Amino acid sequence: MSAIDRTDLARDVFKAFAAGDRERIESLLAPSLSFHAPPDPDLDRAGYFERCWPGSGSESTFDFARIIEAGDEVVVTYNATRKDGSRFRNTEVLTFEGDRVAEIEVYFGWNLA
């Protein structure tokens, strides 16, 4: 078993994003971060902060449906509730280098009733 609990680190990534905690997210992301999602298929760290970070602090809650660690990856499926009460589900694959996230793949499209 690894001394690093990557599932806890993955939870911290989402907590930092939800809170808009830039200092914490900076410490969790590797300098070489690569981010992939359908509208942004290949962003570097600077691109992540330019395109994705402005949405931080806007999510009210993340309810984790599954968190699975497999090697250097943690797969996270969550239900999120926005401040306006609307809900959605995403799955993200976080790839770690040591105790920092080096790659994020986002799969989305589920709106929840």
N, C-alpha and C positions, 0 to 999 in steps of 0.2 A: 504494500500500500504506500502511495506517495505521501510525503510529509506535507505537500501542498494540497489543500482541499479545493480543487478547482470548481466543484459545485458551489461552494460558498463564494468563491471569487466571481462566478457567473451571476449569482444572485446580487452580489455587490454592483456589478455592471448595471443591472436593471434598476437597482435602488438609486444609484448615482444619477442615471439618466432621468428617472422619475422626479428626483429632487432637484435636478439642474445643478448637481454638485460637480462643477468642472474640475476642481482640484482632485477629487477622488477619481473621476474617470481618467484624468491624465495619468494617474499612478497605476491604473489597471490596463491601459493600452500600450502595446509595444510601439517603439518608434517606427517600426516597419509595418504598422497596421495596414491591412488590405480589407476593404469593405465591399461586399457584393449584394445587390438587391436589384430587382427588375428595372426600376427607374434609374439606378446608379450602379451599373454592372462592375465597375472597377475603380473605386476611390482609394486614394492613399489616406494617410492620417489627416493631413491638412484638408483634403476633400471631405472626409467624414465630419470634421468640425465645421466646415463651411456649409455642407448640405444637410446634415442630420442633426447636429447639435442645436440649431435654433428651435427644434421641436422638443428639446428637453424641458423638464419641469411642467409639461402639459398633461402628462398622464397621471391620473389619480392613483391607480393601483395596478399591480401586476400580480395575478394569481397563477402560480406555477402549476400547470397540469402534469408536466413531466420534466425531469432533469436527469439526463443519463450521461455519465462519463464513460468514454470509450477511448482509451489511449490518451492522446493529446487533445481530444475534442470533448466538448460538452454540448449536448443537444438539449435545447430548452424550448418547450412549448408552453405558451402562457396565454391566459385570457386577460385582456386589459380592459379597464373601465375608464373612460375619459371623464373629465370633470362634468361634462354635460349629461352623463349617464349612459351614453352609447358604448357598445362593447364590441371587441374584435378579438380574434385569435391569430397568433403568429407562431412560427417555429424558426429558431435561429440556431445555427451551428457556430460555436465559438471554438477556434483552434488556438491552443496555448503554446507559447514558448516560455517554459519555466512557469512563473507566476503572473505572466502578462498575456493579454489577448493579442494574437498576431493576425488573426483573420476572423471576419464575421461574414456569414452567409445568412441572408434573411429570406424567408419564404412566407408570403402573406396572401391574404385575400378572403379570409373568413370574417364575415360580420356576424355577430351573435345577437340574438333577440333579447 
